[in-house]
């Protein structure tokens, strides 16, 4: 890992994504960046400031760490496996242009380790 963390994004879980969307857009002025497979809300002036809203399901990450590049995701995955950490969602290239995996940290919190493909930046 080269230390190029791009952003760390909190994840909320809700059964009312429309209500949460209306709150963050209407009250705090965030904009909708993506609606499927999760609701991604971001600051219009600082796109790295984001909140991810997901529906209940398993495994649910508590937050995501954007490591900047797909090869950095691979390196983090290899390190997690080498350390014997529990990978709860396999290394995957998602259809929407993200390479990622979910890993449980030593506290049991699930972390989405991800990077966007170069064409998504």
PASEBA-1860 file (N, C-alpha, C; in nm, 3 decimals):
! residues 121
1> XXXXXXXX> 0.086/-0.118/0.000/0.000/0.000/0.000/0.090/0.123/0.000 ~ 0.053/0.220/-0.082/0.137/0.339/-0.093/0.082/0.457/-0.014 ~ -0.021/0.435/0.068/-0.072/0.543/0.152/-0.155/0.646/0.077 ~ -0.211/0.609/-0.036/-0.287/0.704/-0.116/-0.438/0.692/-0.091 ~ -0.478/0.692/0.034/-0.620/0.687/0.067/-0.685/0.812/0.008 ~ -0.789/0.793/-0.072/-0.861/0.902/-0.136/-0.970/0.960/-0.048 ~ -1.037/0.872/0.026/-1.149/0.915/0.111/-1.189/0.800/0.200 ~ -1.254/0.832/0.309/-1.317/0.734/0.396/-1.462/0.777/0.409
9> XXXXXXXX> -1.553/0.686/0.375/-1.694/0.719/0.363/-1.777/0.640/0.464 ~ -1.858/0.708/0.547/-1.946/0.635/0.638/-2.063/0.572/0.563 ~ -2.110/0.458/0.614/-2.224/0.387/0.556/-2.338/0.389/0.657 ~ -2.454/0.426/0.611/-2.577/0.420/0.689/-2.661/0.306/0.636 ~ -2.741/0.247/0.721/-2.834/0.143/0.679/-2.974/0.189/0.715 ~ -3.067/0.176/0.620/-3.204/0.222/0.644/-3.303/0.140/0.564 ~ -3.425/0.136/0.615/-3.537/0.079/0.539/-3.614/0.190/0.468 ~ -3.571/0.315/0.487/-3.637/0.431/0.426/-3.536/0.517/0.348
17> XXXXXXXX> -3.483/0.464/0.236/-3.384/0.541/0.162/-3.438/0.673/0.108 ~ -3.565/0.678/0.073/-3.623/0.804/0.022/-3.623/0.911/0.131 ~ -3.660/0.873/0.253/-3.660/0.968/0.364/-3.520/1.017/0.398 ~ -3.425/0.925/0.397/-3.286/0.962/0.424/-3.233/1.052/0.313 ~ -3.265/1.017/0.188/-3.225/1.100/0.073/-3.280/1.241/0.087 ~ -3.408/1.252/0.117/-3.470/1.384/0.132/-3.404/1.464/0.244 ~ -3.369/1.400/0.354/-3.303/1.469/0.464/-3.167/1.526/0.420 ~ -3.081/1.439/0.369/-2.945/1.483/0.335/-2.942/1.581/0.218
25> XXXXXXXX> -3.033/1.565/0.123/-3.039/1.657/0.010/-3.107/1.788/0.052 ~ -3.224/1.777/0.116/-3.302/1.895/0.151/-3.248/1.976/0.266 ~ -3.198/1.909/0.369/-3.152/1.979/0.489/-3.005/2.017/0.480 ~ -2.921/1.924/0.431/-2.777/1.949/0.431/-2.720/1.987/0.295 ~ -2.800/1.979/0.189/-2.755/2.025/0.058/-2.666/1.929/-0.018 ~ -2.663/1.801/0.023/-2.587/1.704/-0.055/-2.659/1.676/-0.186 ~ -2.585/1.619/-0.282/-2.646/1.582/-0.409/-2.637/1.431/-0.428 ~ -2.725/1.377/-0.509/-2.726/1.234/-0.537/-2.621/1.205/-0.643
33> XXXXXXXX> -2.525/1.120/-0.611/-2.421/1.080/-0.705/-2.452/0.945/-0.769 ~ -2.526/0.859/-0.698/-2.561/0.726/-0.746/-2.681/0.677/-0.666 ~ -2.768/0.600/-0.731/-2.883/0.546/-0.660/-2.889/0.394/-0.660 ~ -2.805/0.329/-0.739/-2.808/0.184/-0.746/-2.666/0.132/-0.765 ~ -2.619/0.042/-0.686/-2.691/-0.046/-0.595/-2.711/0.014/-0.456 ~ -2.644/0.125/-0.427/-2.664/0.197/-0.301/-2.691/0.343/-0.334 ~ -2.743/0.416/-0.238/-2.762/0.559/-0.253/-2.633/0.627/-0.208 ~ -2.571/0.700/-0.299/-2.447/0.771/-0.269/-2.477/0.920/-0.274
41> XXXXXXXX> -2.457/0.987/-0.161/-2.479/1.131/-0.150/-2.345/1.199/-0.131 ~ -2.325/1.313/-0.200/-2.197/1.381/-0.188/-2.215/1.532/-0.183 ~ -2.113/1.598/-0.134/-2.113/1.744/-0.129/-2.088/1.798/-0.269 ~ -2.168/1.894/-0.316/-2.144/1.951/-0.448/-2.008/2.021/-0.458 ~ -1.959/2.077/-0.349/-1.833/2.148/-0.352/-1.711/2.064/-0.320 ~ -1.733/1.944/-0.264/-1.623/1.856/-0.227/-1.669/1.712/-0.250 ~ -1.657/1.661/-0.373/-1.710/1.528/-0.405/-1.653/1.414/-0.320 ~ -1.541/1.436/-0.253/-1.486/1.331/-0.166/-1.564/1.320/-0.035
49> XXXXXXXX> -1.642/1.423/0.001/-1.726/1.421/0.121/-1.857/1.351/0.085 ~ -1.872/1.227/0.131/-1.984/1.145/0.089/-2.045/1.068/0.206 ~ -2.168/1.025/0.184/-2.237/0.932/0.273/-2.298/0.826/0.183 ~ -2.282/0.700/0.219/-2.343/0.589/0.146/-2.461/0.539/0.229 ~ -2.576/0.523/0.164/-2.696/0.474/0.230/-2.733/0.341/0.166 ~ -2.741/0.237/0.247/-2.772/0.104/0.198/-2.893/0.046/0.270 ~ -2.955/-0.050/0.206/-3.066/-0.122/0.267/-3.011/-0.231/0.360 ~ -3.091/-0.275/0.455/-3.044/-0.382/0.543/-3.006/-0.507/0.463
57> XXXXXXXX> -2.904/-0.575/0.505/-2.854/-0.695/0.440/-2.722/-0.736/0.501 ~ -2.668/-0.844/0.455/-2.544/-0.892/0.512/-2.448/-0.932/0.402 ~ -2.321/-0.907/0.413/-2.259/-0.826/0.518/-2.274/-0.678/0.487 ~ -2.285/-0.599/0.588/-2.300/-0.456/0.572/-2.175/-0.387/0.623 ~ -2.100/-0.321/0.534/-1.985/-0.248/0.583/-2.027/-0.128/0.667 ~ -1.944/-0.093/0.764/-1.967/0.025/0.847/-1.918/0.150/0.777 ~ -1.813/0.133/0.695/-1.759/0.243/0.617/-1.676/0.187/0.503 ~ -1.643/0.274/0.407/-1.560/0.235/0.295/-1.432/0.315/0.295
65> XXXXXXXX> -1.325/0.252/0.253/-1.196/0.318/0.239/-1.155/0.308/0.092 ~ -1.151/0.422/0.026/-1.109/0.430/-0.114/-0.957/0.439/-0.116 ~ -0.892/0.333/-0.163/-0.746/0.328/-0.162/-0.682/0.381/-0.289 ~ -0.764/0.436/-0.379/-0.712/0.513/-0.491/-0.696/0.442/-0.623 ~ -0.662/0.315/-0.624/-0.638/0.244/-0.750/-0.667/0.095/-0.732 ~ -0.714/0.030/-0.839/-0.745/-0.113/-0.829/-0.626/-0.198/-0.781 ~ -0.503/-0.164/-0.819/-0.390/-0.244/-0.773/-0.368/-0.227/-0.622 ~ -0.408/-0.113/-0.566/-0.399/-0.095/-0.421/-0.504/-0.180/-0.349
73> XXXXXXXX> -0.620/-0.201/-0.413/-0.720/-0.292/-0.358/-0.661/-0.433/-0.353 ~ -0.597/-0.474/-0.462/-0.535/-0.606/-0.467/-0.430/-0.622/-0.358 ~ -0.348/-0.519/-0.337/-0.244/-0.525/-0.234/-0.305/-0.534/-0.095 ~ -0.411/-0.457/-0.069/-0.477/-0.462/0.061/-0.541/-0.599/0.082 ~ -0.601/-0.654/-0.022/-0.662/-0.787/-0.013/-0.555/-0.892/0.020 ~ -0.443/-0.887/-0.051/-0.335/-0.983/-0.025/-0.284/-0.971/0.119 ~ -0.273/-0.850/0.169/-0.227/-0.830/0.307/-0.329/-0.881/0.407 ~ -0.458/-0.855/0.381/-0.563/-0.904/0.472/-0.562/-1.056/0.477
81> XXXXXXXX> -0.549/-1.121/0.362/-0.545/-1.267/0.356/-0.420/-1.318/0.428 ~ -0.305/-1.255/0.403/-0.179/-1.297/0.467/-0.188/-1.287/0.619 ~ -0.265/-1.189/0.668/-0.280/-1.172/0.812/-0.389/-1.261/0.872 ~ -0.458/-1.334/0.787/-0.563/-1.424/0.834/-0.692/-1.353/0.872 ~ -0.713/-1.232/0.821/-0.837/-1.159/0.850/-0.953/-1.222/0.775 ~ -1.072/-1.199/0.825/-1.193/-1.258/0.766/-1.243/-1.170/0.651 ~ -1.229/-1.220/0.529/-1.282/-1.152/0.410/-1.427/-1.196/0.398 ~ -1.521/-1.100/0.409/-1.663/-1.135/0.412/-1.734/-1.109/0.280
89> XXXXXXXX> -1.665/-1.046/0.186/-1.714/-1.029/0.049/-1.590/-1.038/-0.039 ~ -1.589/-1.126/-0.137/-1.467/-1.153/-0.212/-1.421/-1.035/-0.299 ~ -1.297/-1.040/-0.338/-1.241/-0.943/-0.431/-1.323/-0.948/-0.559 ~ -1.384/-0.834/-0.596/-1.481/-0.832/-0.705/-1.467/-0.705/-0.787 ~ -1.480/-0.719/-0.919/-1.494/-0.604/-1.009/-1.644/-0.584/-1.031 ~ -1.699/-0.477/-0.974/-1.843/-0.452/-0.983/-1.877/-0.390/-1.119 ~ -2.000/-0.412/-1.162/-2.046/-0.363/-1.292/-2.043/-0.211/-1.302 ~ -2.049/-0.141/-1.187/-2.052/0.005/-1.189/-1.912/0.067/-1.181
97> XXXXXXXX> -1.808/-0.014/-1.200/-1.674/0.040/-1.213/-1.592/0.049/-1.086 ~ -1.621/-0.037/-0.989/-1.548/-0.038/-0.863/-1.487/-0.176/-0.843 ~ -1.361/-0.181/-0.802/-1.297/-0.305/-0.756/-1.297/-0.298/-0.605 ~ -1.341/-0.407/-0.538/-1.354/-0.399/-0.392/-1.358/-0.537/-0.328 ~ -1.344/-0.534/-0.197/-1.371/-0.650/-0.112/-1.409/-0.595/0.025 ~ -1.477/-0.678/0.104/-1.511/-0.641/0.241/-1.428/-0.728/0.335 ~ -1.375/-0.665/0.439/-1.296/-0.738/0.537/-1.338/-0.694/0.676 ~ -1.339/-0.789/0.769/-1.369/-0.756/0.909/-1.238/-0.714/0.976
105> XXXXXXXX> -1.240/-0.597/1.040/-1.123/-0.553/1.115/-1.119/-0.628/1.248 ~ -1.014/-0.612/1.328/-1.005/-0.688/1.453/-1.121/-0.663/1.551 ~ -1.194/-0.550/1.537/-1.309/-0.526/1.624/-1.435/-0.593/1.573 ~ -1.428/-0.649/1.450/-1.545/-0.711/1.388/-1.619/-0.618/1.294 ~ -1.578/-0.491/1.286/-1.641/-0.397/1.194/-1.604/-0.435/1.051 ~ -1.702/-0.436/0.963/-1.678/-0.470/0.823/-1.643/-0.342/0.747 ~ -1.532/-0.349/0.672/-1.481/-0.237/0.595/-1.486/-0.272/0.447 ~ -1.540/-0.181/0.365/-1.541/-0.194/0.220/-1.412/-0.129/0.170
113> XXXXXXXX> -1.319/-0.208/0.120/-1.193/-0.155/0.064/-1.213/-0.150/-0.086 ~ -1.200/-0.030/-0.145/-1.239/-0.011/-0.284/-1.153/0.088/-0.358 ~ -1.166/0.085/-0.490/-1.111/0.187/-0.579/-1.196/0.187/-0.705 ~ -1.210/0.305/-0.762/-1.280/0.319/-0.889/-1.183/0.289/-1.003 ~ -1.236/0.232/-1.109/-1.155/0.213/-1.230/-1.116/0.351/-1.283 ~ -1.007/0.358/-1.355/-0.957/0.488/-1.405/-1.063/0.565/-1.482 ~ -1.151/0.496/-1.553/-1.253/0.563/-1.631/-1.362/0.626/-1.544 ~ -1.370/0.586/-1.417/-1.472/0.639/-1.328/-1.428/0.765/-1.257
121> X> -1.300/0.800/-1.257/-1.249/0.913/-1.182/-1.283/1.044/-1.246
END
